[in-house]
Amino acid sequence: METPITDNQKIQTVLDELGITSYRLTQELELSAGSLYHILSGKNKLSKNIIDKICTLYPEVNKKFLVKGIGDP
């Protein structure tokens, strides 16, 4: 059985695919600096609100990937 992808891996994959930095994503989503850092460090999980903001700002991002880790980012 395959190990599920973690939320920090999902965000890092999306950042890599989009070719942007975590700082830029934080600014574009109007998040506090710590919010995304805590997800990337594994301390916090992705919230529905953050997933919705990412998918609204970047419609090419696969929501199913962010929610369940399924498919391409």
C-alpha positions in Angstrom: 0.0 0.0 0.0 1.3 3.4 -0.9 2.0 6.0 1.8 -0.5 8.9 1.6 0.9 12.2 0.5 1.1 14.7 3.4 -0.3 18.2 3.3 3.2 19.8 3.3 4.1 17.6 0.3 1.0 18.6 -1.5 1.8 22.3 -1.0 5.4 21.9 -2.0 4.4 20.0 -5.1 2.0 22.8 -6.1 4.6 25.5 -5.5 7.1 23.5 -7.7 4.5 23.0 -10.4 3.5 26.7 -10.4 7.1 27.8 -10.2 6.4 30.2 -7.3 7.8 30.6 -3.8 5.9 30.1 -0.6 6.3 33.8 0.1 4.6 34.7 -3.1 1.7 32.3 -2.4 1.3 33.7 1.1 1.1 37.2 -0.3 -1.4 36.2 -3.1 -3.6 34.3 -0.7 -3.4 37.1 1.9 -2.3 34.7 4.6 -0.1 35.4 7.6 3.5 34.4 7.1 3.2 31.7 9.7 0.1 30.0 8.1 1.9 28.5 5.1 5.1 27.9 7.0 3.2 25.8 9.6 1.7 23.7 6.7 5.1 23.3 5.0 6.7 22.3 8.3 4.0 19.7 9.0 2.7 21.4 12.1 -0.7 22.3 10.5 -3.0 20.7 8.0 -4.4 22.4 4.9 -7.8 24.0 5.6 -10.7 24.0 3.3 -10.4 27.8 3.2 -6.8 27.7 2.0 -7.6 25.0 -0.6 -10.5 27.0 -1.9 -8.3 30.2 -2.1 -5.5 28.3 -4.0 -8.0 26.8 -6.5 -9.7 30.1 -7.1 -6.4 31.9 -7.6 -4.9 29.1 -9.7 -7.7 27.3 -11.5 -5.2 24.9 -13.1 -4.5 23.3 -9.6 -6.4 20.1 -9.1 -8.6 20.5 -6.0 -8.8 16.7 -5.6 -5.0 16.6 -5.4 -5.0 19.1 -2.5 -7.9 17.4 -0.7 -7.1 13.8 -1.1 -3.7 13.6 -2.8 -5.2 12.0 -5.8 -4.2 12.8 -9.4 -1.8 15.4 -10.8 -1.4 18.7 -9.0 
